[in-house]
Every structure is written in structure tokens, then in C-alpha cells.
Amino acid sequence: MNPATRESLADEFPISPWSEVEAAIESAHRAAQVVREWPGERFAAFLERYAELCEASADAIISAANLETALPIEPRLKGAEFPRTTNQLRQAAAAAREESWRLPTIDSGANIRSMLGPIGPVAVFGPNNFPLAFNSIAGGDFAAAIAAGNPVIAKGHSAHPRTTQLFAEAAQQAADETGMPPGFVQLIYRTNHADGAKLVGHPLLGATGYTGSRHAGLVLKQAADAAGKPIYLELSSVNPVVILPGALQERGDAIAGEFTASCLMGAGQFCTNPGLVLLIAGPETDRFIETTRDQFTAAPVGTLLGPGVEASLRRGIAELQQAGAELLAGGGEVDASRCCHANTLLKVSGAGFLQDPAGLQTEAFGNASLLVVAASIEELRQVASVLEGNLTGCIYSHTGGIDDELYSIVAPELRQRVGRLLNDKMPTGVAVSPAMNHGGPFPATGHPGFTAVGIPASLRRFGMLQCYDGVRPHRLPPVLQDAGLPGAWRLVDGTWRQGE
């Protein structure tokens, strides 16, 4: 469907029976056996050629994504997300070639050496909200799995199948041109839920990367866990933003503008969208709420990714209201000709939040947010102490330091509940930086120790620790041999050293 018009699109895409899914797994397994001892240079060459071919097809890919998701070509798809996609592929290529991501470790006295090696075929489930940068056959999980030396079976998202097809054709061409074996890159579209669970738990699969809804992700996690297969999940997050009184006094109107822009950008369809704002009661807070409500009401209403997102947003808002949230703005339909929902702002007291913290942390994925007004800093700390795990958390404070004591009370509580802690900026930007953590405690992700963004760390999800004890020097992988590899960092007898 084109969500901007609700019109069905003409293209048709396959539904795979289990026989096709299993054939893909077996083919990926055969490919893994061929490439498992290849140097990182081979995977780097594929990723770099793939980035070039994506750029050659950029206009078609971006047009398809715009049609299928209603995300604007500029500035979103062409100006931001597509360059990020090809940049990720090239960053992953550089990491594959250099091989420090493997964490090579050498104990020369005991002649024991270890490194991360490929884990085997990886299944990647991409989300609906980033059709390019998180696409199952082009995005961050795909790039990381390939750079770690693994074949990938991509599960295409039903919201942007033509976009994914164009990526997959470029990936296959790159695989052919760089001498990859058959089955190194594969794409499937729709399967039934039972077959999806069988896929992630298959004995020949190495691991899974998944970004999407909490419900579907936990079903897959149960199946993977039962089979002892790693699965890396990005699920749901309300991304709490704490705004302390001094910050409101100093620049409350500016913060209201930042919050409104962040929450409503892209119709709120970001996994780091600020869906929860914590405040302390007072005149400046009242002014902030009034200003924000007016801005939500006046702002244009964005188009949602599809009817599924639209229905989910309605349900989320209704559940927040049932849990005790008061509607301040929006809450209804604004344009039946497209997939959308009114910009929605809700409010609850700190005491009310503490009565039903689970219900009031329901994720309303889209252009909606909940304000929590605590009676005191202690009540705000209590609210922070019952938050679920989130990808991000932010604290706004006075630039002159008058909020520092309050900061020291709330920050320790928030720190343990978020993967990335920010100061004085909204969380919606996720830089592709080696230091980035796009992860967090459950239910933001399935494991708090890993990130989906940030190379080389993201590659390590798709590696297995391989130890070589007394193995003869000529039989060791090159990065573990005494000479090492040019540029690769290794931990040798407790000291980090870089190869010449």
C-alpha cells in the first residue's frame, strides 16, 4: 500500500513455504563452509562493490522507498538515510579488511591464542521504519553479519518489498562480481509465523538479527533460545527525557520546540522517539506543557508508514488513557485519505504513573508522547527507578549548574535503564560512530551488552570466540600468527599492539 493515498500497489511478492526457507538455509550453510576461512579482504571487496551498485541504483531505490513508506525523498531518504546506508557498508568493509574487530588475543607464554570468527549463516529481519539504513539486505545488521564473514538470509519487510528487491538485485550482482559462492546473499519475503520460528531455531543457522515489534520479537526469541541460537533483538523503547527545573527556567520555550520537533519528526516513527517526558511540578512546568500542547496542535500531521502502524498507534494511545493518562492534544483521525493520526500529547501525575508504571510505559509508536509531572525530585527519582529498559535517556539541566544536585539524584537511576545517556539534546539522531550504543536493557533489546549501530562493535554479535591452544604457527589464522596483519590491533601478553 502507498500510505500517502491508501492505494494498493500493483507489484506482487512471494510467500515462501517451509521448503523454500529450508532450501535457503541449506544453501547459506554450504556458502558458509566455503567462506569460513577467507580473509576479511574478500568480504570487504563485496561490501564496497555493493555500495557502488547501490549508488548506481539510488534513484530507483529511493523512489520505491518513497512510494512504499511515504517517507519524504528530501531531506529524509536521499539526503540522510541513503548516504548513511552506503556509509555503513563501507565502514563495515574497512572493519572486515583490518580485522581488529576479531579482538585477537595472544598469550605467548602458554601458546594460547583466540579471536572472533564467523558464527555461520545469519538471518536478518529488518523493520518498517528505516527502509534503507536498516533494510534486511542492506542495513546495519546485514553489513555487520557480512563483515564478520557470514552468509545472510534476509527476511524482507512487507511494508517495502520493492525497495528490498532492488537492494537484493544489487547485492546478488556484487556477490557474482566478487566471487561469492551461491547462497551467500539470499532474500525471502513472507513466511507464516511458525516457519519464522523454525528459521531462527534451525540447527544450521548461526544467529539472527531482528528489529521490530516486541510481540513478534519475543516469539522469535523463544524459538531461538529453545534451540540455543543467538538472537539479537531491538524491540521497543519510550526513551525518557528528564527536564529539570533550572533548564525550564533558563530556556523552557526552546526545549519545548526541540521536544516537539523531535517527537513529531517523521511522524514520530523512530525507535529513539521521545515518548516519555519527566518533569517536576511548578509554574515553569505549566508553561512548558501549555507551549508544547499548542505546538503539537499547530504542527502539521505526518503520514504514517502504513495501516498497521496507524492501528498500533491508536491502540497504544488508548492503553495509555486506560492506564490513567489525560489527553491534552490530538487523539483522533485527521485525514482519512492517508495513513495518519493527530499529533497526540498526554499527561499523568508522578503518583499516577507509579500506580501503573507498566501500563503507562506502553509504546505508542508514532507522533505521540506522555508527560509525567512529579510532585518532587524524590517522586521523579521513584518514577525513574521503575522505568523499563530503553535505548536512550536524556537529562536537560541548567547550563550554569544550578540543577547539578538534582541531576546527581536522577542520573544514576536513569543510567542503569538506558543504553545511551544524553545531556541537553533530544535522542532521535543515531550517529554511525564506533562509540555509539544503539542498544539497551530489556525490553529495548534482548541483551544489554550489544549494539546494532557502531562498527566494529556491531560485528561482534555475529562472531564466535575461537581459541587455538598449542596450534602450530602455520596453521593459525593470519591475524593470530606472530607477524599478524598490517593495521590490526591485538592484545599480546596483556599489551595492545598494532601490526606493522
Secondary structure, 3 states (H helix, E strand, C coil): CECCCCECCCCCCCECCHHHHHHHHHHHHHHHHHHCCCCHHHHHHHHHHHHHHHHHCHHHHHHHHHHHHCCCHHHHHHHHHHHHHHHHHHHHHHHHHHCHHHCCEEECCCCEEEEEEECCCEEEECCCCCCCCCCCCCCHHHHHHHHCCCCEEEECCCCCHHHHHHHHHHHHHHHHHCCCCCCCEEEECECCHHHHHHHHCCCCCCEEEEECCHHHHHHHHHHHHHCCCCEEEECCCCCEEEECHHHHHHHHHHHHHHHHHHHHHHHHCCCCCCCEEEEECCHHHHHHHHHHHHHHHHCCCCCCCCHHHHHHHHHHHHHHHHCCCEEEECCCCCCCCCCCCCCEEEEEEHHHHHHCCCHHHCCCCCCEEEEEEECCHHHHHHHHHCCCCEEEEEEECCCCCCCHHHHHHHHHHHHCCEEEEEECCCCCCCCCCCCCCCCCCCCCECCCCCCCCCCCHHHHHHEEEEEEECCCHHHCCHHHCCCCCCCCEEEECCEEEECC
